[in-house]
Amino acid sequence: MEESIKKYKEGHFMGLGIAFGVAFGAAIFTPMFIMFDQTAMMGLGPAFGISIGVAIGAALESKYKKEGKIIPLTEEEKAKQKQNGKKVALIGLGLLVLFALVAFFFIMR
């Protein structure tokens, strides 16, 4: 009987690493910064998590690529990723402008 080999799309483990890194970074570092009364540093938790998650995701991608378990993205999938990236960037820019306007409003009151 043939053993089925599970294959993953390119970028699968990078996405997982980033997602878990942000979650664990926020879960571990946020309470620690609150406990030491360093609330201004709370944004560093997810940042540390992202950096650790990217490292782990890249290592897993490399490992599975050497084993032949990574399927390269098609041109259609690459185009869709690029389009989604542009949408996320526009949403992020819109939120940045919104937060800047709200901050400006509260400062000028």
VEXBA-38743 format. One record per residue: residue number from 0; x, y, z of N, C-alpha, C, O in turn; residue in three letters. Coordinates in Angstrom, 3 decimals. Example, Ala and Ser with C-alpha at 12.3 -4.5 7.8 and 13.67 -1.06 7.14 Angstrom:
+-----+----------+----------+----------+----------+----------+----------+----------+----------+----------+----------+----------+----------+-----+
:   k :      nxx :      nyy :      nzz :     caxx :     cayy :     cazz :      cxx :      cyy :      czz :      oxx :      oyy :      ozz :   r :
+-----+----------+----------+----------+----------+----------+----------+----------+----------+----------+----------+----------+----------+-----+
:   0 :   13.190 :   -5.690 :    7.800 :   12.300 :   -4.500 :    7.800 :   13.200 :   -3.300 :    7.800 :   14.236 :   -3.319 :    8.465 : Ala :
:   1 :   12.850 :   -2.250 :    7.080 :   13.670 :   -1.060 :    7.140 :   12.900 :    0.030 :    7.870 :   13.409 :    1.138 :    8.039 : Ser :
+-----+----------+----------+----------+----------+----------+----------+----------+----------+----------+----------+----------+----------+-----+
END
This chain:
+-----+----------+----------+----------+----------+----------+----------+----------+----------+----------+----------+----------+----------+-----+
:   k :      nxx :      nyy :      nzz :     caxx :     cayy :     cazz :      cxx :      cyy :      czz :      oxx :      oyy :      ozz :   r :
+-----+----------+----------+----------+----------+----------+----------+----------+----------+----------+----------+----------+----------+-----+
:   0 :    0.841 :   -1.190 :    0.000 :    0.000 :    0.000 :    0.000 :    0.884 :    1.251 :    0.000 :    1.840 :    1.350 :    0.768 : Met :
:   1 :    0.550 :    2.191 :   -0.865 :    1.319 :    3.421 :   -0.969 :    1.071 :    4.332 :    0.220 :   -0.052 :    4.480 :    0.701 : Glu :
:   2 :    2.151 :    4.932 :    0.671 :    2.022 :    5.911 :    1.743 :    1.854 :    7.286 :    1.107 :    2.706 :    7.718 :    0.331 : Glu :
:   3 :    0.765 :    7.974 :    1.429 :    0.523 :    9.284 :    0.824 :    1.413 :   10.333 :    1.501 :    1.525 :   10.389 :    2.726 : Ser :
:   4 :    2.032 :   11.148 :    0.668 :    2.916 :   12.194 :    1.162 :    2.151 :   13.510 :    1.127 :    1.662 :   13.930 :    0.078 : Ile :
:   5 :    2.054 :   14.146 :    2.274 :    1.349 :   15.422 :    2.351 :    2.257 :   16.518 :    1.793 :    3.422 :   16.623 :    2.177 : Lys :
:   6 :    1.712 :   17.335 :    0.882 :    2.463 :   18.435 :    0.290 :    1.823 :   19.752 :    0.703 :    0.618 :   19.826 :    0.947 : Lys :
:   7 :    2.644 :   20.781 :    0.777 :    2.197 :   22.085 :    1.242 :    2.537 :   23.142 :    0.203 :    3.533 :   23.029 :   -0.513 : Tyr :
:   8 :    1.700 :   24.172 :    0.129 :    1.960 :   25.306 :   -0.771 :    3.149 :   26.105 :   -0.244 :    3.408 :   26.143 :    0.958 : Lys :
:   9 :    3.846 :   26.726 :   -1.147 :    4.964 :   27.589 :   -0.776 :    4.448 :   28.734 :    0.100 :    3.462 :   29.383 :   -0.247 : Glu :
:  10 :    5.102 :   28.980 :    1.220 :    4.683 :   30.027 :    2.151 :    3.783 :   29.541 :    3.264 :    3.440 :   30.313 :    4.160 : Gly :
:  11 :    3.392 :   28.273 :    3.229 :    2.479 :   27.716 :    4.238 :    3.077 :   27.830 :    5.640 :    2.430 :   28.328 :    6.562 : His :
:  12 :    4.306 :   27.367 :    5.789 :    4.927 :   27.360 :    7.114 :    5.340 :   28.750 :    7.565 :    5.397 :   29.025 :    8.763 : Phe :
:  13 :    5.629 :   29.625 :    6.613 :    5.950 :   31.006 :    6.968 :    4.724 :   31.679 :    7.583 :    4.830 :   32.374 :    8.594 : Met :
:  14 :    3.566 :   31.468 :    6.969 :    2.323 :   32.031 :    7.511 :    1.995 :   31.479 :    8.887 :    1.594 :   32.221 :    9.784 : Gly :
:  15 :    2.168 :   30.167 :    9.050 :    1.916 :   29.561 :   10.357 :    2.877 :   30.103 :   11.410 :    2.476 :   30.407 :   12.534 : Leu :
:  16 :    4.148 :   30.219 :   11.034 :    5.144 :   30.726 :   11.975 :    4.825 :   32.136 :   12.426 :    4.937 :   32.454 :   13.610 : Gly :
:  17 :    4.428 :   32.984 :   11.490 :    4.096 :   34.371 :   11.832 :    2.855 :   34.414 :   12.714 :    2.825 :   35.146 :   13.703 : Ile :
:  18 :    1.834 :   33.641 :   12.367 :    0.591 :   33.644 :   13.150 :    0.834 :   33.178 :   14.581 :    0.408 :   33.829 :   15.534 : Ala :
:  19 :    1.516 :   32.056 :   14.722 :    1.790 :   31.557 :   16.071 :    2.759 :   32.466 :   16.820 :    2.637 :   32.637 :   18.033 : Phe :
:  20 :    3.719 :   33.050 :   16.106 :    4.668 :   33.955 :   16.737 :    3.993 :   35.189 :   17.311 :    4.300 :   35.599 :   18.431 : Gly :
:  21 :    3.078 :   35.786 :   16.557 :    2.356 :   36.963 :   17.045 :    1.521 :   36.587 :   18.270 :    1.508 :   37.307 :   19.269 : Val :
:  22 :    0.826 :   35.455 :   18.180 :   -0.037 :   35.036 :   19.287 :    0.770 :   34.768 :   20.554 :    0.431 :   35.259 :   21.631 : Ala :
:  23 :    1.835 :   33.989 :   20.416 :    2.632 :   33.666 :   21.599 :    3.421 :   34.867 :   22.091 :    3.585 :   35.037 :   23.299 : Phe :
:  24 :    3.909 :   35.699 :   21.193 :    4.629 :   36.899 :   21.607 :    3.738 :   37.824 :   22.411 :    4.152 :   38.357 :   23.441 : Gly :
:  25 :    2.507 :   38.014 :   21.940 :    1.568 :   38.870 :   22.680 :    1.178 :   38.219 :   24.000 :    1.075 :   38.898 :   25.021 : Ala :
:  26 :    0.960 :   36.911 :   23.984 :    0.519 :   36.214 :   25.192 :    1.605 :   36.163 :   26.269 :    1.303 :   36.191 :   27.462 : Ala :
:  27 :    2.844 :   36.088 :   25.851 :    3.935 :   35.977 :   26.826 :    4.433 :   37.347 :   27.271 :    4.581 :   37.594 :   28.468 : Ile :
:  28 :    4.693 :   38.240 :   26.317 :    5.329 :   39.509 :   26.656 :    4.364 :   40.555 :   27.210 :    4.768 :   41.352 :   28.056 : Phe :
:  29 :    3.118 :   40.585 :   26.774 :    2.186 :   41.599 :   27.261 :    1.980 :   41.513 :   28.772 :    2.110 :   42.533 :   29.448 : Thr :
:  30 :    1.662 :   40.337 :   29.336 :    1.538 :   40.280 :   30.796 :    2.838 :   40.628 :   31.517 :    2.820 :   41.218 :   32.597 : Pro :
:  31 :    3.969 :   40.256 :   30.908 :    5.251 :   40.561 :   31.536 :    5.476 :   42.074 :   31.588 :    5.918 :   42.602 :   32.608 : Met :
:  32 :    5.170 :   42.771 :   30.488 :    5.347 :   44.222 :   30.481 :    4.363 :   44.903 :   31.434 :    4.706 :   45.903 :   32.064 : Phe :
:  33 :    3.161 :   44.377 :   31.544 :    2.194 :   44.938 :   32.492 :    2.674 :   44.713 :   33.920 :    2.585 :   45.603 :   34.765 : Ile :
:  34 :    3.186 :   43.507 :   34.179 :    3.654 :   43.167 :   35.524 :    4.788 :   44.094 :   35.959 :    4.850 :   44.480 :   37.127 : Met :
:  35 :    5.681 :   44.457 :   35.044 :    6.800 :   45.333 :   35.382 :    6.490 :   46.799 :   35.118 :    7.390 :   47.639 :   35.114 : Phe :
:  36 :    5.204 :   47.106 :   34.897 :    4.733 :   48.479 :   34.691 :    5.467 :   49.164 :   33.525 :    5.858 :   50.328 :   33.624 : Asp :
:  37 :    5.643 :   48.439 :   32.446 :    6.278 :   48.957 :   31.235 :    5.280 :   48.884 :   30.079 :    5.573 :   48.297 :   29.037 : Gln :
:  38 :    4.112 :   49.476 :   30.265 :    3.048 :   49.354 :   29.268 :    3.414 :   49.984 :   27.928 :    2.837 :   49.623 :   26.902 : Thr :
:  39 :    4.362 :   50.919 :   27.918 :    4.775 :   51.529 :   26.657 :    5.505 :   50.527 :   25.768 :    5.646 :   50.746 :   24.565 : Ala :
:  40 :    5.963 :   49.437 :   26.355 :    6.721 :   48.422 :   25.606 :    5.853 :   47.271 :   25.112 :    6.378 :   46.323 :   24.528 : Met :
:  41 :    4.536 :   47.326 :   25.330 :    3.686 :   46.185 :   25.000 :    3.703 :   45.827 :   23.515 :    3.480 :   44.668 :   23.166 : Met :
:  42 :    3.956 :   46.769 :   22.659 :    4.014 :   46.480 :   21.233 :    5.209 :   45.625 :   20.843 :    5.248 :   45.073 :   19.743 : Gly :
:  43 :    6.168 :   45.513 :   21.725 :    7.338 :   44.701 :   21.409 :    7.043 :   43.209 :   21.461 :    7.735 :   42.427 :   20.809 : Leu :
:  44 :    6.033 :   42.793 :   22.219 :    5.692 :   41.378 :   22.319 :    5.380 :   40.762 :   20.967 :    6.030 :   39.796 :   20.567 : Gly :
:  45 :    4.390 :   41.306 :   20.251 :    4.118 :   40.767 :   18.910 :    5.306 :   40.916 :   17.956 :    5.505 :   40.068 :   17.087 : Pro :
:  46 :    6.092 :   41.978 :   18.107 :    7.259 :   42.159 :   17.238 :    8.283 :   41.053 :   17.477 :    8.817 :   40.488 :   16.522 : Ala :
:  47 :    8.560 :   40.741 :   18.740 :    9.462 :   39.626 :   19.048 :    8.886 :   38.326 :   18.505 :    9.609 :   37.503 :   17.944 : Phe :
:  48 :    7.585 :   38.147 :   18.675 :    6.934 :   36.936 :   18.192 :    7.027 :   36.787 :   16.687 :    7.259 :   35.686 :   16.186 : Gly :
:  49 :    6.848 :   37.887 :   15.955 :    6.955 :   37.833 :   14.500 :    8.364 :   37.416 :   14.090 :    8.531 :   36.566 :   13.215 : Ile :
:  50 :    9.375 :   38.011 :   14.718 :   10.749 :   37.675 :   14.337 :   11.053 :   36.206 :   14.617 :   11.699 :   35.548 :   13.801 : Ser :
:  51 :   10.611 :   35.689 :   15.735 :   10.823 :   34.279 :   16.053 :   10.008 :   33.399 :   15.105 :   10.500 :   32.374 :   14.635 : Ile :
:  52 :    8.772 :   33.791 :   14.825 :    7.919 :   33.030 :   13.920 :    8.455 :   32.981 :   12.504 :    8.366 :   31.944 :   11.847 : Gly :
:  53 :    9.012 :   34.089 :   12.020 :    9.604 :   34.110 :   10.682 :   10.794 :   33.160 :   10.633 :   10.959 :   32.426 :    9.659 : Val :
:  54 :   11.619 :   33.167 :   11.669 :   12.787 :   32.280 :   11.697 :   12.359 :   30.814 :   11.688 :   12.913 :   30.006 :   10.942 : Ala :
:  55 :   11.381 :   30.475 :   12.510 :   10.908 :   29.087 :   12.569 :   10.231 :   28.700 :   11.254 :   10.467 :   27.611 :   10.732 : Ile :
:  56 :    9.386 :   29.591 :   10.715 :    8.708 :   29.316 :    9.449 :    9.684 :   29.120 :    8.305 :    9.498 :   28.226 :    7.480 : Gly :
:  57 :   10.726 :   29.946 :    8.243 :   11.722 :   29.819 :    7.183 :   12.488 :   28.506 :    7.309 :   12.787 :   27.858 :    6.306 : Ala :
:  58 :   12.804 :   28.116 :    8.542 :   13.506 :   26.851 :    8.751 :   12.641 :   25.670 :    8.315 :   13.130 :   24.738 :    7.676 : Ala :
:  59 :   11.357 :   25.712 :    8.663 :   10.459 :   24.624 :    8.258 :   10.271 :   24.589 :    6.743 :   10.256 :   23.514 :    6.143 : Leu :
:  60 :   10.126 :   25.765 :    6.120 :   10.002 :   25.829 :    4.659 :   11.226 :   25.206 :    3.997 :   11.101 :   24.428 :    3.052 : Glu :
:  61 :   12.400 :   25.551 :    4.494 :   13.632 :   25.030 :    3.925 :   13.710 :   23.510 :    4.088 :   14.077 :   22.794 :    3.157 : Ser :
:  62 :   13.365 :   23.039 :    5.265 :   13.404 :   21.598 :    5.538 :   12.466 :   20.834 :    4.603 :   12.865 :   19.850 :    3.980 : Lys :
:  63 :   11.233 :   21.291 :    4.513 :   10.257 :   20.589 :    3.691 :   10.543 :   20.742 :    2.197 :   10.210 :   19.857 :    1.409 : Tyr :
:  64 :   11.159 :   21.865 :    1.803 :   11.519 :   22.038 :    0.394 :   12.597 :   21.030 :    0.005 :   12.555 :   20.472 :   -1.092 : Lys :
:  65 :   13.568 :   20.790 :    0.898 :   14.611 :   19.796 :    0.637 :   14.020 :   18.395 :    0.522 :   14.521 :   17.563 :   -0.234 : Lys :
:  66 :   12.951 :   18.141 :    1.277 :   12.291 :   16.836 :    1.239 :   11.325 :   16.707 :    0.058 :   10.773 :   15.633 :   -0.177 : Glu :
:  67 :   11.121 :   17.798 :   -0.681 :   10.233 :   17.766 :   -1.843 :    8.761 :   17.826 :   -1.485 :    7.919 :   17.354 :   -2.249 : Gly :
:  68 :    8.441 :   18.393 :   -0.343 :    7.054 :   18.454 :    0.114 :    6.428 :   19.835 :   -0.074 :    5.312 :   20.075 :    0.385 : Lys :
:  69 :    7.137 :   20.741 :   -0.744 :    6.620 :   22.093 :   -0.986 :    6.238 :   22.211 :   -2.456 :    7.048 :   21.931 :   -3.339 : Ile :
:  70 :    5.005 :   22.627 :   -2.711 :    4.509 :   22.840 :   -4.071 :    4.686 :   24.318 :   -4.404 :    4.177 :   25.168 :   -3.674 : Ile :
:  71 :    5.394 :   24.650 :   -5.488 :    5.554 :   26.062 :   -5.850 :    4.206 :   26.690 :   -6.236 :    3.307 :   26.003 :   -6.721 : Pro :
:  72 :    4.086 :   27.984 :   -6.016 :    2.862 :   28.696 :   -6.361 :    2.753 :   28.848 :   -7.874 :    3.754 :   29.025 :   -8.569 : Leu :
:  73 :    1.525 :   28.775 :   -8.371 :    1.287 :   29.018 :   -9.793 :    1.295 :   30.524 :  -10.048 :    1.244 :   31.319 :   -9.109 : Thr :
:  74 :    1.357 :   30.905 :  -11.302 :    1.342 :   32.334 :  -11.652 :    0.045 :   32.987 :  -11.197 :    0.047 :   34.138 :  -10.759 : Glu :
:  75 :   -1.061 :   32.257 :  -11.299 :   -2.360 :   32.777 :  -10.862 :   -2.365 :   33.034 :   -9.355 :   -2.886 :   34.050 :   -8.893 : Glu :
:  76 :   -1.782 :   32.107 :   -8.593 :   -1.730 :   32.271 :   -7.135 :   -0.814 :   33.431 :   -6.749 :   -1.108 :   34.176 :   -5.813 : Glu :
:  77 :    0.298 :   33.582 :   -7.474 :    1.200 :   34.705 :   -7.205 :    0.500 :   36.032 :   -7.473 :    0.647 :   36.980 :   -6.701 : Lys :
:  78 :   -0.265 :   36.104 :   -8.568 :   -0.996 :   37.328 :   -8.898 :   -2.044 :   37.630 :   -7.831 :   -2.238 :   38.783 :   -7.445 : Ala :
:  79 :   -2.714 :   36.588 :   -7.362 :   -3.729 :   36.782 :   -6.324 :   -3.089 :   37.263 :   -5.024 :   -3.639 :   38.128 :   -4.343 : Lys :
:  80 :   -1.927 :   36.702 :   -4.677 :   -1.222 :   37.148 :   -3.479 :   -0.822 :   38.616 :   -3.598 :   -0.939 :   39.381 :   -2.641 : Gln :
:  81 :   -0.350 :   38.997 :   -4.781 :    0.050 :   40.389 :   -4.994 :   -1.148 :   41.323 :   -4.853 :   -1.048 :   42.391 :   -4.250 : Lys :
:  82 :   -2.283 :   40.907 :   -5.415 :   -3.505 :   41.708 :   -5.327 :   -3.961 :   41.825 :   -3.871 :   -4.338 :   42.908 :   -3.422 : Gln :
:  83 :   -3.926 :   40.718 :   -3.139 :   -4.321 :   40.751 :   -1.731 :   -3.368 :   41.603 :   -0.911 :   -3.789 :   42.283 :    0.026 : Asn :
:  84 :   -2.083 :   41.571 :   -1.257 :   -1.105 :   42.399 :   -0.564 :   -1.397 :   43.881 :   -0.739 :   -1.264 :   44.670 :    0.196 : Gly :
:  85 :   -1.797 :   44.246 :   -1.954 :   -2.153 :   45.645 :   -2.216 :   -3.380 :   46.052 :   -1.407 :   -3.444 :   47.166 :   -0.886 : Lys :
:  86 :   -4.358 :   45.141 :   -1.301 :   -5.563 :   45.446 :   -0.519 :   -5.219 :   45.644 :    0.948 :   -5.708 :   46.579 :    1.583 : Lys :
:  87 :   -4.380 :   44.769 :    1.490 :   -3.984 :   44.875 :    2.891 :   -3.222 :   46.179 :    3.124 :   -3.432 :   46.851 :    4.135 : Val :
:  88 :   -2.337 :   46.539 :    2.189 :   -1.578 :   47.784 :    2.318 :   -2.505 :   48.995 :    2.305 :   -2.312 :   49.928 :    3.085 : Ala :
:  89 :   -3.502 :   48.993 :    1.435 :   -4.452 :   50.105 :    1.386 :   -5.280 :   50.194 :    2.667 :   -5.525 :   51.288 :    3.174 : Leu :
:  90 :   -5.705 :   49.058 :    3.185 :   -6.459 :   49.051 :    4.444 :   -5.576 :   49.574 :    5.568 :   -6.026 :   50.371 :    6.392 : Ile :
:  91 :   -4.329 :   49.134 :    5.609 :   -3.398 :   49.604 :    6.636 :   -3.166 :   51.100 :    6.537 :   -3.139 :   51.799 :    7.550 : Gly :
:  92 :   -2.997 :   51.589 :    5.320 :   -2.801 :   53.025 :    5.121 :   -4.042 :   53.803 :    5.549 :   -3.932 :   54.859 :    6.172 : Leu :
:  93 :   -5.221 :   53.283 :    5.216 :   -6.468 :   53.930 :    5.634 :   -6.599 :   53.981 :    7.151 :   -7.010 :   54.999 :    7.708 : Gly :
:  94 :   -6.251 :   52.887 :    7.816 :   -6.308 :   52.873 :    9.285 :   -5.298 :   53.843 :    9.885 :   -5.584 :   54.505 :   10.883 : Leu :
:  95 :   -4.121 :   53.928 :    9.281 :   -3.113 :   54.865 :    9.762 :   -3.612 :   56.303 :    9.658 :   -3.446 :   57.089 :   10.590 : Leu :
:  96 :   -4.218 :   56.644 :    8.532 :   -4.771 :   57.993 :    8.350 :   -5.898 :   58.245 :    9.346 :   -5.983 :   59.325 :    9.930 : Val :
:  97 :   -6.758 :   57.255 :    9.539 :   -7.855 :   57.392 :   10.495 :   -7.330 :   57.637 :   11.908 :   -7.803 :   58.538 :   12.601 : Leu :
:  98 :   -6.350 :   56.833 :   12.335 :   -5.786 :   57.016 :   13.670 :   -5.091 :   58.364 :   13.806 :   -5.158 :   58.990 :   14.864 : Phe :
:  99 :   -4.427 :   58.818 :   12.749 :   -3.772 :   60.124 :   12.787 :   -4.808 :   61.238 :   12.932 :   -4.599 :   62.190 :   13.685 : Ala :
: 100 :   -5.919 :   61.118 :   12.214 :   -6.978 :   62.135 :   12.324 :   -7.606 :   62.135 :   13.720 :   -7.870 :   63.197 :   14.284 : Leu :
: 101 :   -7.841 :   60.958 :   14.269 :   -8.413 :   60.869 :   15.624 :   -7.444 :   61.469 :   16.634 :   -7.854 :   62.228 :   17.513 : Val :
: 102 :   -6.155 :   61.134 :   16.515 :   -5.154 :   61.696 :   17.430 :   -5.089 :   63.212 :   17.283 :   -5.013 :   63.927 :   18.282 : Ala :
: 103 :   -5.117 :   63.701 :   16.067 :   -5.094 :   65.128 :   15.817 :   -6.308 :   65.809 :   16.450 :   -6.194 :   66.881 :   17.045 : Phe :
: 104 :   -7.474 :   65.167 :   16.312 :   -8.706 :   65.709 :   16.896 :   -8.577 :   65.841 :   18.419 :   -8.937 :   66.869 :   18.992 : Phe :
: 105 :   -8.060 :   64.795 :   19.063 :   -7.943 :   64.842 :   20.520 :   -6.872 :   65.810 :   20.997 :   -7.000 :   66.400 :   22.070 : Phe :
: 106 :   -5.814 :   65.978 :   20.204 :   -4.755 :   66.919 :   20.573 :   -5.260 :   68.353 :   20.470 :   -4.921 :   69.191 :   21.305 : Ile :
: 107 :   -6.067 :   68.639 :   19.453 :   -6.521 :   70.004 :   19.212 :   -7.682 :   70.412 :   20.107 :   -8.061 :   71.583 :   20.100 : Met :
: 108 :   -8.257 :   69.505 :   20.869 :   -9.376 :   69.853 :   21.748 :   -8.941 :   70.642 :   22.923 :   -9.767 :   71.012 :   23.758 : Arg :
+-----+----------+----------+----------+----------+----------+----------+----------+----------+----------+----------+----------+----------+-----+
END
